[in-house]
Amino acid sequence: MPTSSAMWREFVWGGLAGSFGEGMMYPVDTLKTRVQSQAIITGSKGQKNVLQMVRSVWAVDGLNGFYRGVTPGVLGSLATAATYFGVIESTKKWIEEVNPNLSGHWSHFIAGAIGKEFLDLLATILMVVSHQIW
């Protein structure tokens, strides 16, 4: 089994990577959502394209308009990416230590499947609990 510090390092770097990715894509998601919701609200009459939407958001809210509401998404990505990468990397290292014949592609495949299933299980449990609370 990997050392505790090595395992935590995978969780930390995974969380940072997930947060960074969410922060980088958030303005794109903001524009996509605004264009889609505008299409629903106004129909196709006078609908703005993406460039017009960028100008509109910038004129009204500046840079903050592209990142309004980013905190929950970043925190969610931090938690899920940390869990996913932490489980994958620690499982992969454990598999390679226990059974060296499974190193390489097989350890990646098995660890990825376990990481994905663990993340799905955790997400399902959290969803059920949150629905019971609200």
N, C-alpha and C positions, 0 to 999 in steps of 0.2 A: 504494500500500500504506500502511496506517496506520502512524503512528510507533510505535517500539518501546515507549515509555512508555504510549501510548494502548492498545496491544494488551495489555500486561501488566496494565493497570488492569482490562480486561474479564475476564481470567483471575482476578484477585484478587477482584473483586466477585462473579463467578460462584461461586467457591469459598466465599466467605463466605455467600452466599445459600443455597447447597446445604447447608452445615453448619448454618446456622440453621434451615432447614426440617426437616432430620433431627432436630435437637435438640428442636424443638417437637413433632414427631409421635411421638417415641420412646415417651413414656408411653402414648399411644393404642395403638401397636403392641405394647407390653409387655402391656397389658391384654387385647388381642385374642388374643395368643399364649397367654396363661395361660388364658383362657376356653376357647379351642379345645383346648388340650392337656388341660385338665381334662375336657372332654367325651369325649375319646378314652380317657383313663385310667379314668374312673369311669362312663362311659356317661351316661345321663341321670339317674342316681340322685343326688339332692341337689346338682345342679349349681348353682353360684353365678351370679347375673346380674352385669352389669358393675358396678353400684353395690356389690354385696357384695364383688366382687373388689377394687375400689378400697379398701374398708375393710380387707380382709384384707391387702393389700400394705402399706398404711399402718401397720397394727397390728404387722406383723412387721418390716418394714424401714424404715419412714418414707419420706421423700422419695427416699432412695437406691435403694429398691426399684423405683421407676419408671424409673430411669436406669442400672441395672446392665447393663453390657455396651455402653454407648452409644458408647464410643470408636471401635471399628472402623467402625460405621455412619457416624459423623460424618466420619471420615477418608476413607471411601469416597465419601461424598457430596461432600466438599470436592474430591476429585480429579475425579470425573466431572462435577460442575457447572462446575468451573473449565475443564475441557477443552471441554465442550459450549458454554458461553457464550462462551469465548474464541475458539473456532473460528467460531462463528456471527457474532459481532460483527465480527471482523477480516475474515471472508469477505464479509460484507454491505458493509462500507466499501470493500473492494477492488473488488467488483462495481460499486458506484456510481461509483467513480473511473474504472474502465476503460470502463464502458458506462453513461453517465448515462440512457439510455433504459430501463434495467432498474431504476431506482430505485423505491422504494416497495414495493408488495406483492411484485413479482417478485424483488427482491433478498432480501427476507425469506424467501420461499419457497425460493429456490435455496440461500441460506446455511443455512437450517434443515435442508434435505435433506442438504447436505454435512456439516454438524455432526453430524447423527444417524448418518450412514454412517461418519464418522470415529470416532465414539464406539463404535459397534458393532464396527468393525474392531479398535480398541484393546482393547475388552473381550474379544473372541474370542481375540486373541493372548495377553492376560494369563491367560485361563482355561486355554488350552492349555499355556502355560508352567507355571502353578501345578500343573496335574495331572501334568505330567512330573516336577516337583520332589517332589511328595508321593507 
